[in-house]
């Protein structure tokens, strides 16, 4: 493939982004998607020590909820064997939120402060310690940094003529991004229906080869840029490993 | 094993002779107290 590799952001926020990647094959695009889901390590609670739990829920249920609280994971600061201790101590009447979790490491904090853990009534108390470890989504879904990762082909839209005056108009739904000449247009602008953008015209839609629009959302443990970069690094490391293995 | 009477809320310890009954109020519903040990739970 001769086309040059290129990335262009269409939407860019801390936790979600939509961007166009040109010059990659479908297999490579899918490799990046899978790496973002399963190969980027994040921190998550893996063991909980209950000191007191007089709430209405079993220890195991609360532990499961704690495991799903996303924790910020600074890049290249932790190894696979590192453990970060967190603690929680809430007395009722109150609701224990993820923001009540106290971390032993300033770099590791709950990514979201308002995840409810348990509603405590008068006289109930929850006190616990938890260990967070680094692992990948391949190991357990709680370690999945990319929670919503997908891609679509970029689609080129061209007008091919006028629509007949008394012709029935069916909606032409396309989701993602279309290319009009050199311009990129998010389909949200016309409610994903091409007949809204081209009311009286016939259009031809075709996939643009080797151009994919990624929609990525993270759980808050890291930014989209970081997730994408680390996913590509993991692909690169595996390719190097394969190269070493076959060159022996 | 320590229990708590669900009616009078007093601590009750059972022996082999009195059966399941609160010695203070005679109520037959006793609640088992949670152990003071720290319980470790893996998150899976």
Interface residues (C-beta under 8 A of the other chain):
Chain A: X44 X45 X46 X47 X48 X49 X50 X51 X52 X53 X54 X59 X60 X63 X64 X66 X67 X140 X142
Chain B: X34 X38 X39 X40 X41 X42 X43 X44
